[in-house]
Protein backbone atom coordinates (compact mmCIF):
# COMPACT_ATOMS: atom_id res chain seq x y z
CA UNK A 1 0.00 0.00 0.00
CA UNK A 2 2.87 2.36 0.84
CA UNK A 3 4.59 1.60 -2.46
CA UNK A 4 1.41 2.34 -4.39
CA UNK A 5 1.05 5.77 -2.76
CA UNK A 6 4.69 6.55 -3.49
CA UNK A 7 4.25 5.50 -7.13
CA UNK A 8 1.14 7.68 -7.52
CA UNK A 9 2.93 10.69 -5.99
CA UNK A 10 5.89 10.13 -8.31
CA UNK A 11 3.65 9.94 -11.40
CA UNK A 12 1.79 13.12 -10.39
CA UNK A 13 5.08 14.95 -9.77
CA UNK A 14 6.42 13.93 -13.20
CA UNK A 15 3.18 14.98 -14.88
CA UNK A 16 3.11 18.41 -13.25
CA UNK A 17 6.78 19.23 -13.83
CA UNK A 18 6.76 18.11 -17.46
CA UNK A 19 3.98 20.54 -18.50
CA UNK A 20 5.22 24.06 -19.13
CA UNK A 21 5.12 26.81 -21.71
CA UNK A 22 7.66 29.43 -22.70
CA UNK A 23 6.65 32.70 -24.35
CA UNK A 24 9.12 34.96 -26.17
CA UNK A 25 8.03 38.44 -27.26
CA UNK A 26 9.61 41.21 -29.30
CA UNK A 27 9.15 44.57 -27.53
CA UNK A 28 10.03 46.69 -30.56
CA UNK A 29 7.30 45.48 -32.93
CA UNK A 30 3.52 45.59 -33.14
CA UNK A 31 1.59 42.31 -33.26
CA UNK A 32 -0.57 41.62 -36.30
CA UNK A 33 -4.14 42.50 -35.23
CA UNK A 34 -7.22 40.35 -35.74
CA UNK A 35 -10.36 42.41 -35.10
CA UNK A 36 -12.60 39.36 -35.52
CA UNK A 37 -10.81 37.34 -32.82
CA UNK A 38 -13.00 36.33 -29.90
CA UNK A 39 -10.25 35.08 -27.61
CA UNK A 40 -10.24 35.94 -23.93
CA UNK A 41 -6.69 34.86 -23.16
CA UNK A 42 -3.31 36.60 -23.49
CA UNK A 43 -3.69 36.75 -27.28
CA UNK A 44 -6.88 38.84 -27.29
CA UNK A 45 -7.11 40.91 -30.50
CA UNK A 46 -4.05 39.29 -32.11
CA UNK A 47 -3.86 37.05 -35.19
CA UNK A 48 -2.54 33.81 -33.70
CA UNK A 49 -1.22 30.90 -35.75
CA UNK A 50 -1.30 27.59 -33.87
CA UNK A 51 0.70 24.50 -34.80
CA UNK A 52 0.07 21.15 -33.14
CA UNK A 53 2.10 18.52 -34.94
CA UNK A 54 4.66 15.75 -34.54
CA UNK A 55 8.06 16.36 -36.10
CA UNK A 56 10.48 13.63 -37.06
CA UNK A 57 14.18 14.11 -36.45
CA UNK A 58 16.96 11.80 -37.61
CA UNK A 59 19.22 10.35 -34.96
CA UNK A 60 22.17 12.16 -36.55
CA UNK A 61 20.43 15.57 -36.43
CA UNK A 62 20.66 17.66 -33.29
CA UNK A 63 18.10 20.33 -34.18
CA UNK A 64 15.04 21.15 -36.25
CA UNK A 65 14.24 24.42 -38.01
CA UNK A 66 10.72 25.62 -38.70
CA UNK A 67 10.63 28.20 -41.48
CA UNK A 68 8.08 31.03 -41.27
CA UNK A 69 7.29 32.50 -44.68
CA UNK A 70 5.19 35.38 -45.91
CA UNK A 71 1.66 34.01 -46.31
CA UNK A 72 -1.96 34.86 -45.57
CA UNK A 73 -1.42 33.77 -41.97
CA UNK A 74 1.79 35.80 -41.63
CA UNK A 75 1.77 38.78 -43.98
CA UNK A 76 5.13 40.22 -42.94
CA UNK A 77 7.00 36.94 -42.42
CA UNK A 78 8.40 38.40 -39.17
CA UNK A 79 7.63 37.08 -35.71
CA UNK A 80 6.44 39.24 -32.85
CA UNK A 81 5.69 36.52 -30.32
CA UNK A 82 6.31 32.76 -30.02
CA UNK A 83 4.98 30.36 -27.39
CA UNK A 84 6.27 26.80 -27.10
CA UNK A 85 4.33 24.33 -24.97
CA UNK A 86 5.66 21.06 -23.63
CA UNK A 87 3.28 18.42 -22.31
CA UNK A 88 3.57 15.07 -20.59
CA UNK A 89 2.36 13.31 -23.75
CA UNK A 90 5.08 15.00 -25.77
CA UNK A 91 7.68 13.95 -23.23
CA UNK A 92 6.47 10.34 -23.35
CA UNK A 93 6.54 10.30 -27.17
CA UNK A 94 10.08 11.69 -27.16
CA UNK A 95 11.18 9.08 -24.61
CA UNK A 96 9.52 6.09 -26.30
CA UNK A 97 10.92 6.94 -29.76
CA UNK A 98 14.39 7.74 -28.35
CA UNK A 99 14.15 11.36 -29.52
CA UNK A 100 13.17 10.62 -33.13
CA UNK A 101 9.67 12.08 -32.81
CA UNK A 102 8.67 15.16 -30.88
CA UNK A 103 5.21 16.54 -30.32
CA UNK A 104 5.25 20.28 -30.88
CA UNK A 105 2.62 22.80 -29.78
CA UNK A 106 3.53 26.27 -30.96
CA UNK A 107 1.57 29.50 -31.04
CA UNK A 108 3.01 32.50 -32.82
CA UNK A 109 1.92 36.00 -33.69
CA UNK A 110 3.44 37.77 -36.67
CA UNK A 111 4.47 41.40 -36.73
CA UNK A 112 2.18 43.93 -38.30
CA UNK A 113 3.26 44.66 -41.85
CA UNK A 114 4.82 48.11 -42.06
CA UNK A 115 3.93 50.30 -45.02
Wavefront OBJ file of the C-alpha trace (Angstrom):
o trace
v 0.000 0.000 0.000
v 2.873 2.355 0.845
v 4.592 1.604 -2.456
v 1.413 2.338 -4.391
v 1.054 5.765 -2.763
v 4.694 6.551 -3.491
v 4.245 5.503 -7.129
v 1.140 7.678 -7.517
v 2.925 10.687 -5.994
v 5.892 10.125 -8.312
v 3.654 9.945 -11.404
v 1.790 13.119 -10.395
v 5.077 14.952 -9.774
v 6.418 13.928 -13.198
v 3.178 14.981 -14.882
v 3.112 18.407 -13.250
v 6.782 19.228 -13.832
v 6.755 18.110 -17.464
v 3.978 20.537 -18.499
v 5.220 24.057 -19.125
v 5.117 26.807 -21.708
v 7.660 29.426 -22.704
v 6.645 32.701 -24.354
v 9.120 34.963 -26.172
v 8.026 38.438 -27.255
v 9.609 41.212 -29.299
v 9.150 44.569 -27.525
v 10.025 46.694 -30.559
v 7.299 45.485 -32.926
v 3.516 45.586 -33.136
v 1.585 42.310 -33.261
v -0.568 41.625 -36.300
v -4.139 42.495 -35.235
v -7.222 40.352 -35.736
v -10.359 42.415 -35.096
v -12.597 39.362 -35.517
v -10.811 37.341 -32.820
v -13.002 36.334 -29.901
v -10.247 35.083 -27.614
v -10.244 35.936 -23.927
v -6.686 34.862 -23.160
v -3.314 36.604 -23.487
v -3.691 36.753 -27.280
v -6.882 38.842 -27.291
v -7.114 40.907 -30.500
v -4.051 39.291 -32.112
v -3.859 37.053 -35.187
v -2.542 33.815 -33.697
v -1.218 30.900 -35.753
v -1.302 27.592 -33.872
v 0.701 24.498 -34.801
v 0.065 21.148 -33.139
v 2.104 18.520 -34.940
v 4.655 15.753 -34.542
v 8.059 16.365 -36.102
v 10.482 13.626 -37.062
v 14.183 14.107 -36.448
v 16.962 11.797 -37.614
v 19.216 10.353 -34.963
v 22.170 12.164 -36.548
v 20.425 15.567 -36.425
v 20.656 17.661 -33.293
v 18.098 20.328 -34.177
v 15.037 21.145 -36.249
v 14.244 24.417 -38.007
v 10.717 25.619 -38.697
v 10.630 28.200 -41.483
v 8.081 31.029 -41.272
v 7.293 32.495 -44.683
v 5.186 35.375 -45.910
v 1.661 34.013 -46.308
v -1.958 34.858 -45.572
v -1.423 33.769 -41.969
v 1.787 35.797 -41.629
v 1.769 38.777 -43.983
v 5.129 40.221 -42.941
v 6.999 36.944 -42.425
v 8.400 38.396 -39.172
v 7.627 37.082 -35.710
v 6.436 39.242 -32.847
v 5.685 36.515 -30.321
v 6.313 32.761 -30.018
v 4.976 30.362 -27.388
v 6.272 26.801 -27.099
v 4.330 24.335 -24.973
v 5.662 21.059 -23.628
v 3.275 18.425 -22.305
v 3.573 15.067 -20.585
v 2.364 13.307 -23.748
v 5.082 15.001 -25.767
v 7.683 13.954 -23.226
v 6.475 10.343 -23.354
v 6.544 10.295 -27.172
v 10.081 11.686 -27.165
v 11.181 9.078 -24.610
v 9.520 6.093 -26.296
v 10.919 6.944 -29.759
v 14.390 7.741 -28.354
v 14.153 11.358 -29.518
v 13.174 10.622 -33.133
v 9.672 12.077 -32.814
v 8.666 15.160 -30.878
v 5.213 16.538 -30.321
v 5.252 20.282 -30.876
v 2.625 22.803 -29.782
v 3.529 26.268 -30.960
v 1.565 29.502 -31.041
v 3.011 32.499 -32.823
v 1.916 36.004 -33.690
v 3.444 37.771 -36.667
v 4.468 41.397 -36.726
v 2.178 43.929 -38.302
v 3.255 44.661 -41.849
v 4.816 48.108 -42.061
v 3.927 50.296 -45.017
l 1 2 3 4 5 6 7 8 9 10 11 12 13 14 15 16 17 18 19 20 21 22 23 24 25 26 27 28 29 30 31 32 33 34 35 36 37 38 39 40 41 42 43 44 45 46 47 48 49 50 51 52 53 54 55 56 57 58 59 60 61 62 63 64 65 66 67 68 69 70 71 72 73 74 75 76 77 78 79 80 81 82 83 84 85 86 87 88 89 90 91 92 93 94 95 96 97 98 99 100 101 102 103 104 105 106 107 108 109 110 111 112 113 114 115
